[in-house]
């Protein structure tokens, strides 16, 4: 939506087994029109930022980090959100820390900072002595900001609790036949909001997730074509149908792009194959020893029944 709002063309790249964007496919899809690469750190897992930065430098494009689902995480000693040219965070209720709503932008680039500040509050150009530019009102209210400051002070302890629980769960599940446990690019920097396991087929993964739910375990199959999940490009109807903010179809009809782009549900087969075998098991900082044991016992019970 952010790309389309700017009247730009979104180009969709594959993911790999890290469950993050595939740097090789990212490079294949760069053209002379490419302005930025978006690295989305999904479910607390990091993108391979060294490889992405290398591609960006080679082709002279910017890197935008989407840290909405990975606030507090790191990549090889660097905080996520400090590696790309600019980064976006979310503090909506489903995130690692929450203010109820709101977000943040981080950057080391003075020009990007001023543009972001003015866009979120149009009169800010006066404060910076900048040229007048277009902006909207996206100011975070003071009550949410106060809540967020308190949350920020707790984020390391929240993540520490999740990492402890995830480590115990992963250790228990790693010895189960027929299950492959996902490994982040940098396990030390994973914020541990989820354990993802891979099964041998779509059918096994779908059945496994349903069986876990029956055991009262928070889990879901990461891709089912019949179940809408807007985290997966396959279900992006607005993109597939080329829905536009402009009445005449811009950016898709804009002559500045100079060529047409087509989207199909099957345009990223590697992504669908990976996600169709994946089951997400939620990890919460509120888990107790009993909850942890229930998850482990539940997965073992389902694996014994389904994977025998």
C-alpha positions, 0 to 999 in steps of 0.5 A: 500500500505504501508503494502504491500510495507513492504511485510506484510499482510494487515488484514481488520477490521470492522468499527462501528457507529463512522465511525472508526475502531471497537475495538472489531473486531480489537481484534478478528482479532489479531493473533500471527503474528500481528505487528501493528494496524492502526487507521485511523481518517477518515473525521476528526473523531477520532478512540476510541484510549483508547480502541485501545491502551488497545488492543495493550498493551494487545497483545504487538503490536504497534499502527500507527495513520493515521492522514491524514484526521484529522490534528489539531484534538484531542482526549480527550485533546490529539492531534491526532498523539501523542497517538499511537507509530507513526503517519503519516500526509498528506498535499495534496491538499484535506487535512485540511491544504496543502502544495500542497503535502508532509507529516509528521511523528510524534513519541516519540520513538527515534528508530522509528524517526531515522528509519523514517528519514533514510527511507525518506533520506538514508544518514541520518544514518550518521547524527545519527551515526546509522547503515547503512539501506535502505532508499529512497528519500522522502524529502519535497522541501523547497518551500512546507515546507515554505508554510506548516509553514504558513499553520500550523500557521493558522490551529487553525483558519481554524478548528475553522471556520469549527467547528462553521459552522458544529455546526450550521448545526448539530443543524438545522438537528438534529430535522429532522425526518428520519435523524440520525446525526453522533456523533464523539467519541470526538465531541470537538476534531473533526476538522469538515470537514464533517457532516455525516447523516444516512438514513434508507436504501441504497436506501434512502441514494443514492437518498438523496445524488443525490438530495443534489447535485441537490441543489448544495450542496457538498455531496456524498453517502459513499458506492455504490458498483457500484461507485469506492471509494478507501476509502472503502475496497470493492473497493481495487482491489489490495488487493482483487486480491492479487497484489504484489510488488514481482514477485512471490507473496510475501507476500501472498506466503511467508512461514514466514506468515505460513497461507493463507488469503482470501479477499472478497468484503463482508468480512466486512458486518457491515462496508458496512451496515453502510456506505451504509446508510451514506451521507457525507456533506462537510464543508469548512472554506470558507463557508459563512452565505449564504452557511450555510443557503443553506446547511440547507435549501437544506437538509430540502427540500430534507428530506421533499421530500424524507422522508415524 
